[in-house]
Amino acid sequence: MRNLGMAVGALALAACGDNVSPPILAIYGEPTFVAYRATGAWIVPSGDQGADGYWRYRLDEVADDYVAAFACSSAVVPGQVVVHQLDATIGDGDQTFDGLCVPPDLGAATLDVTAYSAQSVDLTVGGTPMQLVETGATPEPYKYEAQVAPGPRDLIAVGGVDGENRSEIHRALDVVDGPITDKQFDLSTDGAPLALDIIAFTGDHAGTAQARSSIWTTANGFVGVSNGIVPSTDTAEPVAIPVPDPSQLESADVLDLEVDLEFASVYVEVTASASPPTSIELPPHISVAPNVGTDGTVTWTAPDGAAFDDASFALYTTDNSVAQSLDVTSAYLAAHPDEPTAFDATAPGWNPAWNAYAQDFTLFMRLSSMTITSDYTLWLDNQYLSSQPQLRDALTAP
């Protein structure tokens, strides 16, 4: 399940289960602060780093509802502190967070990968973007480099040639014995033109489809697929989403189709072995206008009958020094119907400088709903973004 923790565009992804044992908090990268509380005082758990780079904390005192918090250096913005809070229940299962903290140095050997292209393209190897190091001059190719860990890696190219967007893939390259230097693309002859998945979205999401793209995930890599800047279209019309040509897909490949609507984002996950949906009825749009008080309390009211799985709030200080986010699961909200949602800054070791709500900030809110069918999984994120920073001096002035 997608966890809605945010830090300047980075999404934290959570895996939720149905076990009733104490949940485990797994964080990729080392946090500088971790604490949780269940029915009593805050507890600072001990954690261990696994070989996979995750720090894992077993929340032994959790038997029902709980609040957990952690802080770390941002994986996205140098010098920024990321602080994240989770309000959840034991039934929400283990929680795994990626993309927030600075990635760990696992000490694993890396090898240089070099690839060439006759055109300027987007290249990834094992999901790692390759950097352009030499600009092509006819007839010399463009040269790309990256460092990746040993193992099988898929090398994928996506780019435009003569007004046509194409993709090509070399699967399971053996990055073990030494650098790869002999892979070259010429998208004018290699690969295939991008295809289009046409989906008609119905429901009450009036407005425009502002951006359309997909993420192509393979056994040994992934890459973003886009047709570049695409003119907006009215959502009354079917939306065309660029995807790899079926001839380049294997049955286990996964496509995440993404569409930005006027007040929401839509994500449709479908495996290559299944036919993409041609029509999807979106849940009703949930319109809210939250406010964050100087004490960290978040005031918001969802319309009667609004259906969503998670509520998420993120505050970004205007100087980019702090990104403070809060996820609240639907189970926690249901268990605490009369309690205000709030950023909790009472844990021992908490640094008051982490309280973005006490500074000038921009507020982002998201209410997410998930629909699972036999053919696809749909996430709909209803979004609210304050149009200008909230200035604390103005808010607290007499």
C-alpha positions as a Markdown table, in Angstrom:
| # | Residue | x | y | z |
|---|---|---|---|---|
| 1 | Met | 0.0 | 0.0 | 0.0 |
| 2 | Arg | 1.3 | 3.5 | -0.7 |
| 3 | Asn | 2.2 | 5.4 | 2.4 |
| 4 | Leu | 1.7 | 9.1 | 2.0 |
| 5 | Gly | 4.7 | 10.5 | 3.9 |
| 6 | Met | 6.2 | 13.3 | 1.8 |
| 7 | Ala | 9.5 | 15.2 | 1.8 |
| 8 | Val | 9.8 | 17.6 | -1.1 |
| 9 | Gly | 8.4 | 15.3 | -3.7 |
| 10 | Ala | 9.8 | 12.1 | -2.3 |
| 11 | Leu | 7.2 | 9.6 | -1.5 |
| 12 | Ala | 7.6 | 7.2 | 1.4 |
| 13 | Leu | 6.2 | 3.8 | 0.5 |
| 14 | Ala | 4.6 | 1.6 | 3.2 |
| 15 | Ala | 3.9 | -2.1 | 3.3 |
| 16 | Cys | 0.9 | -2.9 | 5.4 |
| 17 | Gly | -0.1 | -6.2 | 6.7 |
| 18 | Asp | -2.8 | -7.8 | 8.7 |
| 19 | Asn | -0.7 | -9.3 | 11.5 |
| 20 | Val | -1.4 | -8.5 | 15.2 |
| 21 | Ser | 2.2 | -8.8 | 16.5 |
| 22 | Pro | 3.9 | -5.5 | 17.4 |
| 23 | Pro | 4.6 | -3.5 | 14.2 |
| 24 | Ile | 8.1 | -2.9 | 12.9 |
| 25 | Leu | 9.1 | 0.5 | 11.7 |
| 26 | Ala | 11.7 | 0.1 | 8.9 |
| 27 | Ile | 13.5 | 3.2 | 7.6 |
| 28 | Tyr | 15.9 | 3.2 | 4.6 |
| 29 | Gly | 18.8 | 5.3 | 5.8 |
| 30 | Glu | 19.8 | 6.0 | 9.4 |
| 31 | Pro | 17.4 | 8.3 | 11.3 |
| 32 | Thr | 18.8 | 10.7 | 13.9 |
| 33 | Phe | 15.7 | 10.4 | 16.1 |
| 34 | Val | 13.0 | 7.7 | 16.6 |
| 35 | Ala | 10.3 | 7.5 | 19.2 |
| 36 | Tyr | 6.8 | 6.1 | 19.7 |
| 37 | Arg | 4.1 | 6.0 | 22.2 |
| 38 | Ala | 1.1 | 3.7 | 22.7 |
| 39 | Thr | -1.0 | 4.1 | 25.8 |
| 40 | Gly | 1.6 | 5.8 | 28.0 |
| 41 | Ala | 4.8 | 7.8 | 27.8 |
| 42 | Trp | 7.0 | 8.1 | 24.8 |
| 43 | Ile | 9.5 | 5.2 | 24.2 |
| 44 | Val | 12.8 | 5.4 | 22.4 |
| 45 | Pro | 13.3 | 2.0 | 20.8 |
| 46 | Ser | 16.6 | 0.4 | 19.8 |
| 47 | Gly | 17.1 | -0.4 | 16.2 |
| 48 | Asp | 19.5 | -2.4 | 14.0 |
| 49 | Gln | 20.6 | -1.9 | 10.5 |
| 50 | Gly | 20.1 | -4.8 | 8.1 |
| 51 | Ala | 22.3 | -5.7 | 5.2 |
| 52 | Asp | 19.7 | -4.1 | 2.9 |
| 53 | Gly | 20.3 | -0.7 | 4.5 |
| 54 | Tyr | 17.0 | -0.5 | 6.5 |
| 55 | Trp | 17.0 | 0.4 | 10.1 |
| 56 | Arg | 14.3 | -1.6 | 11.9 |
| 57 | Tyr | 12.6 | -0.8 | 15.1 |
| 58 | Arg | 10.2 | -3.2 | 16.8 |
| 59 | Leu | 7.5 | -1.3 | 18.6 |
| 60 | Asp | 7.0 | -3.8 | 21.4 |
| 61 | Glu | 4.6 | -1.8 | 23.6 |
| 62 | Val | 2.1 | -1.3 | 20.8 |
| 63 | Ala | -1.1 | -3.4 | 21.3 |
| 64 | Asp | -3.7 | -1.1 | 19.6 |
| 65 | Asp | -3.2 | 2.5 | 18.5 |
| 66 | Tyr | 0.1 | 4.3 | 18.5 |
| 67 | Val | 2.0 | 7.4 | 17.3 |
| 68 | Ala | 5.6 | 7.1 | 15.9 |
| 69 | Ala | 8.0 | 9.8 | 14.8 |
| 70 | Phe | 11.4 | 10.0 | 13.3 |
| 71 | Ala | 13.9 | 12.5 | 11.9 |
| 72 | Cys | 16.7 | 12.3 | 9.5 |
| 73 | Ser | 18.7 | 14.3 | 6.9 |
| 74 | Ser | 16.8 | 14.7 | 3.6 |
| 75 | Ala | 17.5 | 12.3 | 0.7 |
| 76 | Val | 16.3 | 15.0 | -1.6 |
| 77 | Val | 17.3 | 18.5 | -0.4 |
| 78 | Pro | 20.8 | 19.0 | 0.9 |
| 79 | Gly | 20.9 | 20.4 | 4.4 |
| 80 | Gln | 17.1 | 19.9 | 5.0 |
| 81 | Val | 15.8 | 18.0 | 8.0 |
| 82 | Val | 12.9 | 15.6 | 7.4 |
| 83 | Val | 10.6 | 14.8 | 10.3 |
| 84 | His | 7.8 | 12.4 | 9.9 |
| 85 | Gln | 4.9 | 11.3 | 12.1 |
| 86 | Leu | 2.7 | 8.3 | 11.7 |
| 87 | Asp | -0.7 | 7.9 | 13.5 |
| 88 | Ala | -1.7 | 4.2 | 13.0 |
| 89 | Thr | -3.1 | 1.1 | 14.6 |
| 90 | Ile | -1.5 | -2.3 | 15.1 |
| 91 | Gly | -3.9 | -3.6 | 12.4 |
| 92 | Asp | -2.1 | -1.4 | 9.9 |
| 93 | Gly | 0.9 | -3.7 | 10.1 |
| 94 | Asp | 4.5 | -3.1 | 9.6 |
| 95 | Gln | 5.5 | 0.3 | 8.1 |
| 96 | Thr | 8.4 | 0.7 | 5.6 |
| 97 | Phe | 9.7 | 4.1 | 4.6 |
| 98 | Asp | 11.8 | 4.8 | 1.5 |
| 99 | Gly | 13.0 | 7.9 | -0.1 |
| 100 | Leu | 13.0 | 10.2 | 2.9 |
| 101 | Cys | 16.4 | 9.8 | 4.6 |
| 102 | Val | 19.9 | 10.0 | 3.0 |
| 103 | Pro | 20.5 | 6.5 | 1.6 |
| 104 | Pro | 23.0 | 4.4 | 3.5 |
| 105 | Asp | 26.5 | 3.5 | 2.3 |
| 106 | Leu | 26.3 | -0.2 | 2.3 |
| 107 | Gly | 29.9 | -0.6 | 1.3 |
| 108 | Ala | 28.9 | -2.7 | -1.7 |
| 109 | Ala | 31.2 | -2.8 | -4.7 |
| 110 | Thr | 30.0 | -0.8 | -7.7 |
| 111 | Leu | 31.1 | -1.1 | -11.3 |
| 112 | Asp | 31.2 | 1.4 | -14.0 |
| 113 | Val | 28.6 | 1.0 | -16.7 |
| 114 | Thr | 29.0 | 2.9 | -20.0 |
| 115 | Ala | 26.5 | 3.0 | -22.8 |
| 116 | Tyr | 26.2 | 5.0 | -26.0 |
| 117 | Ser | 23.3 | 6.4 | -28.0 |
| 118 | Ala | 23.0 | 8.0 | -31.4 |
| 119 | Gln | 20.6 | 10.4 | -29.9 |
| 120 | Ser | 20.1 | 12.2 | -26.6 |
| 121 | Val | 17.9 | 9.9 | -24.6 |
| 122 | Asp | 16.9 | 9.0 | -21.1 |
| 123 | Leu | 18.9 | 5.9 | -20.0 |
| 124 | Thr | 18.6 | 3.9 | -16.8 |
| 125 | Val | 20.5 | 0.8 | -15.8 |
| 126 | Gly | 18.9 | -1.2 | -13.0 |
| 127 | Gly | 16.7 | 1.8 | -12.3 |
| 128 | Thr | 19.7 | 4.1 | -11.8 |
| 129 | Pro | 19.7 | 7.1 | -14.2 |
| 130 | Met | 22.8 | 7.3 | -16.4 |
| 131 | Gln | 24.5 | 10.6 | -16.7 |
| 132 | Leu | 25.4 | 12.2 | -20.1 |
| 133 | Val | 29.2 | 12.7 | -20.0 |
| 134 | Glu | 29.9 | 13.4 | -23.7 |
| 135 | Thr | 27.6 | 15.2 | -26.1 |
| 136 | Gly | 27.4 | 13.5 | -29.4 |
| 137 | Ala | 28.8 | 15.1 | -32.5 |
| 138 | Thr | 27.9 | 13.4 | -35.8 |
| 139 | Pro | 28.8 | 10.6 | -36.3 |
| 140 | Glu | 30.1 | 10.2 | -32.8 |
| 141 | Pro | 27.5 | 8.8 | -30.2 |
| 142 | Tyr | 26.4 | 10.3 | -27.0 |
| 143 | Lys | 28.2 | 8.7 | -24.0 |
| 144 | Tyr | 26.5 | 7.9 | -20.7 |
| 145 | Glu | 27.9 | 6.5 | -17.5 |
| 146 | Ala | 26.6 | 5.2 | -14.1 |
| 147 | Gln | 27.8 | 3.2 | -11.2 |
| 148 | Val | 25.7 | 0.3 | -10.1 |
| 149 | Ala | 26.1 | -2.7 | -7.8 |
| 150 | Pro | 27.0 | -6.1 | -9.4 |
| 151 | Gly | 24.1 | -8.3 | -10.6 |
| 152 | Pro | 21.7 | -8.5 | -13.4 |
| 153 | Arg | 20.6 | -5.1 | -14.6 |
| 154 | Asp | 18.2 | -4.0 | -17.3 |
| 155 | Leu | 19.4 | -1.2 | -19.6 |
| 156 | Ile | 16.5 | 0.9 | -20.9 |
| 157 | Ala | 16.4 | 3.9 | -23.3 |
| 158 | Val | 13.5 | 6.2 | -23.9 |
| 159 | Gly | 13.7 | 9.2 | -26.3 |
| 160 | Gly | 12.4 | 11.1 | -29.3 |
| 161 | Val | 13.5 | 10.6 | -32.9 |
| 162 | Asp | 12.1 | 12.8 | -35.7 |
| 163 | Gly | 9.1 | 13.7 | -33.6 |
| 164 | Glu | 8.4 | 10.1 | -32.6 |
| 165 | Asn | 9.0 | 8.8 | -29.0 |
| 166 | Arg | 10.5 | 5.3 | -28.8 |
| 167 | Ser | 12.0 | 2.9 | -26.3 |
| 168 | Glu | 14.4 | 0.0 | -26.3 |
| 169 | Ile | 15.6 | -2.4 | -23.6 |
| 170 | His | 18.5 | -4.8 | -23.0 |
| 171 | Arg | 17.5 | -7.2 | -20.3 |
| 172 | Ala | 19.6 | -8.8 | -17.6 |
| 173 | Leu | 23.0 | -7.5 | -18.5 |
| 174 | Asp | 25.6 | -9.2 | -16.4 |
| 175 | Val | 27.1 | -6.4 | -14.3 |
| 176 | Val | 29.5 | -8.8 | -12.4 |
| 177 | Asp | 32.9 | -9.3 | -14.1 |
| 178 | Gly | 33.6 | -5.8 | -15.2 |
| 179 | Pro | 32.3 | -2.6 | -16.8 |
| 180 | Ile | 29.9 | -2.8 | -19.7 |
| 181 | Thr | 31.1 | -0.7 | -22.6 |
| 182 | Asp | 29.6 | -2.3 | -25.7 |
| 183 | Lys | 26.0 | -1.3 | -25.5 |
| 184 | Gln | 24.8 | 1.2 | -28.0 |
| 185 | Phe | 21.3 | 2.5 | -28.9 |
| 186 | Asp | 20.0 | 4.0 | -32.1 |
| 187 | Leu | 16.4 | 4.7 | -31.5 |
| 188 | Ser | 15.8 | 5.5 | -35.1 |
| 189 | Thr | 16.2 | 1.8 | -35.9 |
| 190 | Asp | 16.2 | 0.0 | -32.5 |
| 191 | Gly | 13.2 | -0.7 | -30.2 |
| 192 | Ala | 9.7 | 0.4 | -31.0 |
| 193 | Pro | 7.5 | 3.6 | -30.9 |
| 194 | Leu | 5.7 | 4.2 | -27.6 |
| 195 | Ala | 2.2 | 2.9 | -27.5 |
| 196 | Leu | -0.8 | 4.7 | -25.9 |
| 197 | Asp | -3.1 | 3.4 | -23.3 |
| 198 | Ile | -6.4 | 5.2 | -23.7 |
| 199 | Ile | -8.5 | 5.5 | -20.5 |
| 200 | Ala | -11.8 | 7.2 | -20.2 |
| 201 | Phe | -12.2 | 8.6 | -16.6 |
| 202 | Thr | -15.7 | 9.2 | -15.4 |
| 203 | Gly | -17.0 | 10.7 | -12.2 |
| 204 | Asp | -17.2 | 14.2 | -10.8 |
| 205 | His | -13.5 | 15.2 | -11.4 |
| 206 | Ala | -14.2 | 18.1 | -13.7 |
| 207 | Gly | -11.3 | 20.0 | -15.1 |
| 208 | Thr | -8.3 | 19.1 | -17.1 |
| 209 | Ala | -5.8 | 16.2 | -17.3 |
| 210 | Gln | -2.6 | 18.2 | -16.8 |
| 211 | Ala | 0.2 | 15.6 | -17.2 |
| 212 | Arg | 0.3 | 12.0 | -18.3 |
| 213 | Ser | 3.2 | 9.5 | -18.0 |
| 214 | Ser | 3.9 | 6.0 | -16.8 |
| 215 | Ile | 6.6 | 4.1 | -14.9 |
| 216 | Trp | 7.8 | 0.9 | -16.5 |
| 217 | Thr | 9.1 | -1.6 | -13.9 |
| 218 | Thr | 11.0 | -4.7 | -15.1 |
| 219 | Ala | 12.6 | -7.6 | -13.2 |
| 220 | Asn | 15.9 | -5.7 | -13.0 |
| 221 | Gly | 15.1 | -2.0 | -13.5 |
| 222 | Phe | 12.6 | 0.7 | -14.1 |
| 223 | Val | 12.2 | 3.9 | -16.1 |
| 224 | Gly | 9.8 | 6.8 | -16.5 |
| 225 | Val | 8.0 | 6.9 | -19.9 |
| 226 | Ser | 6.6 | 10.2 | -21.1 |
| 227 | Asn | 5.8 | 12.0 | -24.4 |
| 228 | Gly | 7.2 | 15.2 | -23.0 |
| 229 | Ile | 5.0 | 18.2 | -22.5 |
| 230 | Val | 1.5 | 17.1 | -23.5 |
| 231 | Pro | -1.3 | 19.6 | -24.0 |
| 232 | Ser | -4.0 | 19.5 | -21.3 |
| 233 | Thr | -7.2 | 17.8 | -22.3 |
| 234 | Asp | -10.7 | 18.0 | -20.7 |
| 235 | Thr | -11.3 | 14.9 | -18.6 |
| 236 | Ala | -14.6 | 14.4 | -20.5 |
| 237 | Glu | -12.3 | 13.1 | -23.2 |
| 238 | Pro | -10.3 | 9.8 | -23.0 |
| 239 | Val | -6.8 | 10.3 | -21.7 |
| 240 | Ala | -3.8 | 8.9 | -23.7 |
| 241 | Ile | -1.0 | 7.6 | -21.5 |
| 242 | Pro | 2.4 | 6.7 | -23.1 |
| 243 | Val | 3.6 | 3.2 | -22.4 |
| 244 | Pro | 6.2 | 0.8 | -24.0 |
| 245 | Asp | 5.1 | -1.1 | -27.0 |
| 246 | Pro | 3.7 | -4.5 | -26.1 |
| 247 | Ser | 6.4 | -6.2 | -28.1 |
| 248 | Gln | 8.9 | -5.0 | -25.5 |
| 249 | Leu | 7.1 | -6.1 | -22.4 |
| 250 | Glu | 7.4 | -9.4 | -20.5 |
| 251 | Ser | 4.4 | -10.8 | -18.6 |
| 252 | Ala | 5.8 | -9.8 | -15.1 |
| 253 | Asp | 6.6 | -6.2 | -16.1 |
| 254 | Val | 4.4 | -3.6 | -14.2 |
| 255 | Leu | 3.1 | -0.4 | -15.6 |
| 256 | Asp | 2.1 | 2.5 | -13.3 |
| 257 | Leu | 0.0 | 4.8 | -15.3 |
| 258 | Glu | -0.1 | 8.4 | -13.9 |
| 259 | Val | -2.5 | 11.2 | -14.7 |
| 260 | Asp | -2.6 | 14.6 | -12.9 |
| 261 | Leu | -6.1 | 16.1 | -12.7 |
| 262 | Glu | -7.0 | 19.6 | -11.7 |
| 263 | Phe | -7.5 | 18.7 | -8.0 |
| 264 | Ala | -6.1 | 15.1 | -7.8 |
| 265 | Ser | -3.6 | 12.6 | -9.1 |
| 266 | Val | -4.6 | 9.2 | -10.4 |
| 267 | Tyr | -2.3 | 6.1 | -10.3 |
| 268 | Val | -3.3 | 2.9 | -12.1 |
| 269 | Glu | -1.0 | -0.1 | -11.6 |
| 270 | Val | -1.4 | -2.9 | -14.1 |
| 271 | Thr | 0.8 | -5.9 | -15.0 |
| 272 | Ala | 1.8 | -6.4 | -18.6 |
| 273 | Ser | 0.0 | -9.7 | -18.6 |
| 274 | Ala | -3.3 | -8.0 | -18.0 |
| 275 | Ser | -5.1 | -5.7 | -20.4 |
| 276 | Pro | -5.2 | -2.1 | -19.2 |
| 277 | Pro | -8.6 | -0.7 | -18.3 |
| 278 | Thr | -10.4 | 1.3 | -21.0 |
| 279 | Ser | -12.7 | 3.1 | -18.5 |
| 280 | Ile | -12.4 | 3.9 | -14.8 |
| 281 | Glu | -15.0 | 5.6 | -12.7 |
| 282 | Leu | -13.2 | 7.8 | -10.1 |
| 283 | Pro | -14.4 | 8.2 | -6.6 |
| 284 | Pro | -15.9 | 11.6 | -5.7 |
| 285 | His | -13.5 | 14.4 | -5.3 |
| 286 | Ile | -13.0 | 15.4 | -1.6 |
| 287 | Ser | -12.6 | 19.1 | -1.2 |
| 288 | Val | -11.1 | 20.4 | 2.1 |
| 289 | Ala | -9.2 | 23.5 | 3.2 |
| 290 | Pro | -7.1 | 22.5 | 6.2 |
| 291 | Asn | -5.4 | 25.0 | 8.6 |
| 292 | Val | -2.5 | 24.3 | 10.9 |
| 293 | Gly | -2.5 | 26.2 | 14.3 |
| 294 | Thr | 0.5 | 27.5 | 16.1 |
| 295 | Asp | 0.3 | 24.5 | 18.4 |
| 296 | Gly | 0.5 | 22.0 | 15.5 |
| 297 | Thr | -3.2 | 21.1 | 15.5 |
| 298 | Val | -4.6 | 20.5 | 12.0 |
| 299 | Thr | -8.2 | 21.7 | 11.5 |
| 300 | Trp | -10.0 | 20.0 | 8.6 |
| 301 | Thr | -13.4 | 18.5 | 7.9 |
| 302 | Ala | -14.1 | 15.9 | 5.2 |
| 303 | Pro | -17.6 | 16.1 | 3.7 |
| 304 | Asp | -20.1 | 13.6 | 5.0 |
| 305 | Gly | -19.8 | 10.3 | 3.2 |
| 306 | Ala | -16.2 | 11.0 | 2.0 |
| 307 | Ala | -14.3 | 7.7 | 1.5 |
| 308 | Phe | -10.5 | 7.7 | 1.8 |
| 309 | Asp | -7.9 | 5.4 | 3.1 |
| 310 | Asp | -5.3 | 7.8 | 4.4 |
| 311 | Ala | -4.9 | 11.4 | 5.3 |
| 312 | Ser | -1.5 | 13.1 | 4.9 |
| 313 | Phe | -0.2 | 16.5 | 5.7 |
| 314 | Ala | 3.2 | 18.0 | 4.8 |
| 315 | Leu | 4.6 | 21.4 | 5.8 |
| 316 | Tyr | 7.6 | 22.9 | 4.0 |
| 317 | Thr | 9.4 | 25.9 | 5.5 |
| 318 | Thr | 9.9 | 28.7 | 3.1 |
| 319 | Asp | 13.7 | 28.5 | 3.6 |
| 320 | Asn | 13.6 | 24.7 | 2.9 |
| 321 | Ser | 15.3 | 23.9 | 6.2 |
| 322 | Val | 12.5 | 21.6 | 7.4 |
| 323 | Ala | 10.0 | 19.2 | 5.8 |
| 324 | Gln | 7.5 | 18.0 | 8.4 |
| 325 | Ser | 4.9 | 15.5 | 7.4 |
| 326 | Leu | 2.1 | 13.5 | 9.1 |
| 327 | Asp | 0.3 | 10.4 | 8.0 |
| 328 | Val | -2.9 | 9.3 | 9.6 |
| 329 | Thr | -4.5 | 6.0 | 8.7 |
| 330 | Ser | -8.2 | 5.6 | 8.3 |
| 331 | Ala | -8.2 | 3.0 | 11.1 |
| 332 | Tyr | -6.6 | 5.5 | 13.5 |
| 333 | Leu | -9.1 | 8.2 | 12.4 |
| 334 | Ala | -12.0 | 5.8 | 13.0 |
| 335 | Ala | -10.6 | 4.9 | 16.5 |
| 336 | His | -10.3 | 8.6 | 17.4 |
| 337 | Pro | -13.3 | 10.3 | 15.9 |
| 338 | Asp | -13.4 | 13.2 | 18.4 |
| 339 | Glu | -9.7 | 13.9 | 18.7 |
| 340 | Pro | -8.0 | 16.6 | 16.7 |
| 341 | Thr | -5.3 | 15.7 | 14.2 |
| 342 | Ala | -2.0 | 17.2 | 15.4 |
| 343 | Phe | 1.7 | 17.3 | 14.9 |
| 344 | Asp | 3.1 | 15.9 | 18.2 |
| 345 | Ala | 6.3 | 17.6 | 19.4 |
| 346 | Thr | 6.4 | 16.2 | 23.0 |
| 347 | Ala | 8.7 | 13.3 | 22.5 |
| 348 | Pro | 12.0 | 13.3 | 24.5 |
| 349 | Gly | 14.8 | 14.5 | 22.3 |
| 350 | Trp | 12.5 | 16.4 | 20.0 |
| 351 | Asn | 14.1 | 19.5 | 18.6 |
| 352 | Pro | 11.7 | 22.5 | 18.6 |
| 353 | Ala | 13.5 | 23.7 | 15.4 |
| 354 | Trp | 11.8 | 20.8 | 13.6 |
| 355 | Asn | 8.4 | 22.3 | 14.1 |
| 356 | Ala | 7.7 | 23.7 | 10.7 |
| 357 | Tyr | 4.2 | 24.8 | 11.9 |
| 358 | Ala | 5.8 | 27.4 | 14.1 |
| 359 | Gln | 7.6 | 28.9 | 11.1 |
| 360 | Asp | 6.6 | 30.3 | 7.7 |
| 361 | Phe | 5.5 | 27.3 | 5.6 |
| 362 | Thr | 3.6 | 26.0 | 2.7 |
| 363 | Leu | 0.9 | 23.3 | 3.4 |
| 364 | Phe | 0.2 | 20.3 | 1.3 |
| 365 | Met | -2.7 | 17.9 | 2.1 |
| 366 | Arg | -3.7 | 14.6 | 0.5 |
| 367 | Leu | -6.6 | 12.3 | 1.0 |
| 368 | Ser | -6.0 | 9.0 | -0.8 |
| 369 | Ser | -8.4 | 6.2 | -1.7 |
| 370 | Met | -7.5 | 2.8 | -3.1 |
| 371 | Thr | -9.6 | 0.5 | -5.3 |
| 372 | Ile | -8.4 | -3.1 | -6.1 |
| 373 | Thr | -9.9 | -5.1 | -9.0 |
| 374 | Ser | -8.8 | -8.3 | -10.7 |
| 375 | Asp | -7.2 | -6.2 | -13.5 |
| 376 | Tyr | -5.6 | -3.2 | -11.8 |
| 377 | Thr | -5.1 | -1.2 | -8.6 |
| 378 | Leu | -6.2 | 2.4 | -8.6 |
| 379 | Trp | -5.1 | 5.1 | -6.2 |
| 380 | Leu | -6.8 | 8.5 | -6.2 |
| 381 | Asp | -5.1 | 11.3 | -4.3 |
| 382 | Asn | -7.3 | 14.3 | -3.6 |
| 383 | Gln | -4.9 | 17.2 | -3.1 |
| 384 | Tyr | -4.8 | 20.6 | -1.5 |
| 385 | Leu | -1.9 | 22.9 | -1.8 |
| 386 | Ser | -1.8 | 26.3 | -0.1 |
| 387 | Ser | -1.4 | 28.9 | -2.9 |
| 388 | Gln | 1.1 | 30.9 | -0.8 |
| 389 | Pro | 3.1 | 30.4 | 2.3 |
| 390 | Gln | 1.4 | 30.8 | 5.6 |
| 391 | Leu | 3.3 | 33.5 | 7.4 |
| 392 | Arg | 3.3 | 32.9 | 11.2 |
| 393 | Asp | 3.9 | 36.6 | 12.1 |
| 394 | Ala | 0.7 | 37.5 | 10.2 |
| 395 | Leu | -1.3 | 34.6 | 11.7 |
| 396 | Thr | -0.3 | 35.3 | 15.3 |
| 397 | Ala | -0.4 | 39.1 | 15.2 |
| 398 | Pro | -3.1 | 40.7 | 17.5 |
